[in-house]
Amino acid sequence: KVKEYNPEEIILLPLYPQYSASTSGSSINEWNDLCKKENYKVKTKTICCYPTENNFIESHANLIKKTIKTLENNNFKLLFSAHGLPESKIKKGDPYQWQVEETVKEIMSKLSSENIDYVISYQSRVGPMKWIGPYTEAEIVKYSKEKKGIVIVPVAFISEHSETLVELDIEYKKLAEKNGCGFYKRVPALGIEENFIKGLTEL
C-alpha cells in the first residue's frame, strides 16, 4: 500500500513514547527488513521516542488533574503503571525503564503544587524470568490494604486496548476492591487529547 501511494518521504512515528528494543525497536526493524526484501528505497525519517516531549507531558498532567478533581478524598496513591520488561533486557542497556522514570519525573514536576504521593510500577509480566519491578499487582495490594484510594495512570500506553480496558479496568480493579482499597480510579489513556496530538505534529 505504501508503494502504491508512492510517497516522497516516510516518517516512522512509534506510538510507544518510551523506546524499547522489543517495542519500537522491533517494529522499526521489521519495516527496514521488509524494505530491504522488497528492494524499496525512499527517504525515511525515524522518530525514536518522546518520553519528555513537553506536550506529551502536559497531556498526561491535564488528564491526571481532571481525574483528581473528581475524587471525594485525598487519601490516595498515584500509581504510574507501565508495561514490564524482563530485567535481563534492562541490564543489557535497554533505555526503557530509565525513559519511563524520566516521563514520570516530568509529569510530577507539572503536578508539584498538588503534593501527591506516587509510585512507578510495571504490569503484564509473563513467564518465569525476573521482570523489572515493583509489580503493579503487588503495589495495588499493598496500598489497598492500607485502605488508600488508588489512581492509576497508564504511562507507557497512549491508546485504550486490552491492557488498559481489561487488565487495569477490570482485573486490577477487582484486586484492589478485594484488598479493601478506599476507591479505584483510572486516568484515561492520552488518545486524541489535544496537547498530545499537537506534540506528535511537532515531532
C-alpha positions in Angstrom: 0.0 0.0 0.0 2.9 2.4 0.8 4.4 1.5 -2.6 1.1 2.2 -4.3 0.8 5.5 -2.5 4.3 6.4 -3.7 5.4 8.9 -1.1 8.4 11.2 -1.4 9.2 10.7 2.2 8.3 8.3 5.1 8.2 9.2 8.7 8.2 6.3 11.2 6.3 7.5 14.3 6.1 5.0 17.1 3.1 5.2 19.3 5.3 3.9 22.1 6.5 7.1 23.9 9.4 5.3 25.6 11.9 3.4 23.5 12.5 -0.3 24.0 14.2 -2.7 21.6 11.3 -5.1 22.0 8.6 -2.5 21.1 9.6 0.5 18.8 12.8 -1.3 18.0 11.3 -4.4 16.7 8.6 -2.5 14.7 11.2 -0.3 13.1 13.4 -3.3 12.3 10.5 -5.1 10.7 9.9 -2.1 8.4 13.6 -1.9 7.5 13.8 -5.6 6.8 10.7 -5.5 4.6 12.1 -2.6 2.6 15.3 -4.5 2.0 13.4 -7.6 1.0 11.2 -5.6 -1.4 14.2 -3.5 -2.5 12.1 -0.4 -1.7 14.2 2.8 -1.3 12.6 6.0 -0.2 13.7 8.9 2.1 12.8 7.8 5.6 13.0 9.5 9.0 12.5 7.7 12.3 11.3 9.4 15.5 12.9 7.2 18.2 10.8 8.2 21.2 9.5 11.2 23.1 9.5 10.4 26.8 9.8 14.0 27.9 8.2 15.9 25.0 6.6 18.9 26.5 3.1 18.5 25.0 3.0 14.8 25.8 3.9 15.6 29.4 1.3 18.4 29.5 -1.3 16.0 28.2 -0.7 13.4 31.0 -0.7 16.2 33.7 -4.0 17.5 32.4 -5.7 14.2 32.4 -4.4 13.4 35.9 -5.6 16.8 37.3 -9.0 16.2 35.7 -9.3 12.8 37.4 -8.1 14.0 40.8 -10.8 16.8 40.7 -13.5 14.1 40.7 -12.2 12.5 43.9 -14.0 12.8 47.2 -10.9 12.5 49.4 -7.2 13.0 49.1 -6.0 9.8 50.7 -4.7 8.1 47.6 -1.6 6.7 45.9 -0.9 7.8 42.3 0.3 4.7 40.6 2.1 5.1 37.2 1.8 1.7 35.6 4.0 0.9 32.6 4.3 -2.4 30.6 7.0 -4.6 32.2 10.2 -5.9 30.6 12.5 -8.8 31.6 15.2 -7.5 33.9 17.9 -9.0 31.6 16.9 -6.6 28.8 17.4 -3.6 31.0 20.8 -5.0 32.2 21.8 -5.2 28.6 21.3 -1.5 28.2 17.7 -1.1 27.0 16.7 2.5 27.9 13.0 1.8 28.5 12.9 1.8 32.3 15.0 5.0 32.5 12.8 6.7 30.0 9.6 5.7 31.9 11.2 7.3 35.0 12.1 10.4 33.1 8.4 10.7 31.8 7.1 10.4 35.4 9.6 12.9 36.8 8.5 15.5 34.2 4.8 14.8 34.8 5.3 15.2 38.6 7.1 18.5 38.1 3.9 19.8 36.4 1.9 18.5 39.4 4.2 19.8 42.1 1.5 22.1 43.6 -0.8 19.1 44.2 1.6 17.4 46.7 0.9 13.9 45.5 2.3 10.6 46.8 3.2 8.5 43.8 5.0 5.3 42.7 6.1 3.7 39.4 5.2 0.1 38.8 5.2 -2.4 36.0 2.3 -4.6 34.7 1.7 -7.5 32.3 4.6 -9.8 33.1 4.6 -13.3 31.7 6.8 -16.4 32.1 9.2 -17.5 34.8 12.1 -15.0 34.4 12.6 -12.0 36.6 10.9 -8.8 35.3 11.5 -5.2 36.3 9.6 -4.1 39.4 7.9 -3.2 41.5 4.9 -5.1 40.0 1.7 -3.2 39.7 -0.4 -6.0 41.3 1.8 -6.0 44.4 1.6 -2.2 44.7 -2.2 -2.4 44.4 -2.5 -5.0 47.1 -0.1 -3.1 49.4 -1.9 0.3 49.2 -5.4 -1.3 49.2 -4.6 -3.0 52.5 -3.6 0.4 53.9 -7.2 1.5 52.9 -5.8 4.1 50.5 -7.5 5.0 47.2 -5.7 4.2 44.0 -5.4 6.4 41.0 -3.7 4.5 38.2 -2.1 6.1 35.1 -1.2 4.1 32.0 2.1 5.9 31.4 3.5 3.8 28.6 0.4 3.3 26.5 -1.2 6.1 24.5 -4.4 4.3 23.4 -7.0 2.2 25.1 -6.7 -1.5 24.4 -6.7 -4.8 26.3 -4.0 -3.8 28.8 -5.9 -0.7 29.9 -9.6 -1.8 29.4 -9.2 -5.4 30.7 -6.1 -5.5 32.9 -6.3 -2.1 34.5 -10.1 -1.5 34.5 -11.3 -5.0 35.3 -8.7 -7.3 36.7 -6.7 -4.8 38.8 -9.9 -3.0 40.0 -11.2 -6.3 41.3 -7.8 -7.0 43.0 -7.9 -3.5 44.7 -11.5 -3.9 45.9 -10.8 -7.4 47.2 -8.0 -6.0 49.3 -10.0 -3.1 50.7 -8.9 -0.1 48.8 -10.7 3.2 49.5 -11.5 3.8 45.8 -10.0 2.9 42.5 -9.8 5.3 39.6 -8.1 5.0 36.3 -6.8 8.0 34.4 -7.7 7.7 30.7 -5.0 6.9 28.0 -4.0 10.0 26.0 -5.9 9.0 22.9 -6.7 12.2 21.0 -6.0 14.6 23.9 -5.3 18.0 22.2 -1.8 18.6 23.6 -0.7 15.0 22.8 -1.7 15.4 19.1 0.0 18.8 19.0 3.2 17.2 20.3 3.1 14.4 17.6 2.6 17.1 15.0 5.7 19.0 16.2 7.7 15.8 16.3 
